[in-house]
Amino acid sequence: MKLLSGILAVLLLTQIALAQEVDDGDKLLNRPAQRTYDIILESGYLKVGVYENFPPYSYEVDGEPRGIDVELGRRIAGAMGVEFKVHWITPDENLGDDLRNNVWKGHYLAKQRLADVMLRVPYDKEYAYMQDSTGEYINEQVVLFGPYQRETWQVAFNPEKLDSVETIAVFQYHPIGVEIDTLPDFYLSSGLRGRMREQVRHYPKVRDAFSAMREGEISAVMGMRAEIDHELARPENAGFKAAGNGFPGIGKQAWDVGMAIKHTHRQLGYALEAIVDKLVKSGELNELFASQQLRYSVPDYYREFLDRQAIARAEGEL
């Protein structure tokens, strides 16, 4: 029995060692699966997970990472005294898949390709503590923390086609573009008992919808505010305007955006949370958004305990 137990132990250790030593030639991507806070500091770099081809949050220009989340990642790494390394995330079917593939487990084809921290994760307590049919927590392998931005929905319109957008009801008669399979797509296609459905036009990205608006194919575009602001800042879209209307019945008009780490890396999470907290409260994050011609809103998380003056400072109003 002791001999059998010894053999099993050796086999188990061998499997673990092999799992850690799989290498496809990329030293940066094939890092050890357990990169704790101390290991990150010793290694001299922080791998920050951001979504690829997702302007204005994270994208490439001539092979160089750009975007709000990229710049935030640089500042976090700088505050830690280490180098910033980008980990590009290809979106899967849902957020749970993205967290599994990039934060705590790894894709089955590249299990060591994990980010130390993932940005642009909805900071939602209901999602964080969601349970399956057996009562098990679905997201028990990750920690969602550090909200750094409040995101919301926005409409941009062509004033040559519409005088204003006081209500979404105008889209019963005017075509509007959306990114396919997003909440604006479902919202406009089903809102007002489906009376806007025939006016909804689908595009791969918000940028494609703006291109269609320049061509006169549609009168407006709906997307996330930062995406809309990013496109409105482009010279070719200078004639378009941001609408000021709300979206009744959309479910979630605004939401906080934060970070995610593996649940065993709490020390790293505390360090990152402290850095981001300082960036938010000091107004530095607002300045970062403004430098890219984007509007910034303090997360609702902070509105629960900061006074009006502190919020105004964080949003650059003081």
C-alpha angles and dihedrals in degrees: 000000000000090000091051091048090050092051092049091049092052092048091049093049090047092052091049091049092049091048089054095045100051105126129178093185100271108110093188096053097040099063126149113284093235108058103168125187093266093047091051092053091047092048092053098228143077121214109217118194115219132162116262123236092010109130133221090018102048132349143124132262114190089339094309120119112242138171143079095288091046091052091046089051090051092052093048091050091046091053089052091050094241137110121268116240122184122227108195115216121207107207115245127197095291144356092265090060091048092051092048095047097043110025116030113008114011132225114297089243094051112019094170094054097099133141121233088223133004123216132202094046117148109249097221123150093200091055093043092055098036114142132207126228091280094052095254118139109251094207100039091124094063139051118219110205148132106059109205106169141030110222127195142173123270140184125212119194143188108246089205088065101033131029090209143329106239093153137011088240088088087074090072084078106023126061117243128192127225137172107261119259095012130123092261087055093053093039097052094039093055103028122109088022091300096305092131096047096098092053096054115106121194127220135173093239140008088250090060089052091053089051089054090049090054088052091053095245094122136022100217146009130218124202144116113320096243091051091050093046090049092055094043089056091060113100093232090059096048092115095060126088138211114244122227100212129117129228112240114206096011092127098225116034094172137011140180121252121210145145140283134211136172110279092241092059099071095138090059089048093054091051094048092045091054091051094049092044089058092047091052099044095044093054092242092122090052089052089051091054092044091052087062093044093252130132118240130208126189112242118260086241089073094043089068093068111011119091123233094264092053091049091048090052091049091051094048097251095123 
